[in-house]
């Protein structure tokens, strides 16, 4: 038996990935990693930036306050810049309208996936549209996560704290006993 956290966190990650327009499969130009965890301290953030460096992918990270949390409390990005890898916590979700993909607002920029599945940034939307766009995005994300609940995704793994990506453990190999 695995812990319900794995299924719940996978549903939230896959829902956001889908709403942002990233393909449901690993595309030819795979540029992004998606992950979850509990709250992060400085050492954990350094670990995430090292994992992003090792995989040569940007990273979207969802933080759950605790294992039994029903939804994430924080969305963060780990982004490759020209001279470093930057941790960008506290992203706000934004959806310009019902048909638009979800975007992330952080660091004075609007982040989205382009047609090559690459994370790109642009200027922020007008200030007067932010509250409505955030509400639409969160409502849609909650609904999509509920729809995805119970979905079992293959190929996911757990990277033990402070360990390299080469020591990742496939979720199928993890057993939780009571």
Secondary structure, 3 states (H helix, E strand, C coil): CCCHHHHHHHHHHHHHHHHCCCCCCCCCCCCEEEEEECCCCHHHHHHHHHHHHHHCCEEEEEECCCCCCCCCCEEEEEEECCCCEEEECCCEEECCCCCCCCEEEECCEEEEECCCCCEEEEECCCHHHHHHHHHHHHHHHHHHHHHHCCCCCCCCEECCCCCCHHHCEEHHHCCCCC
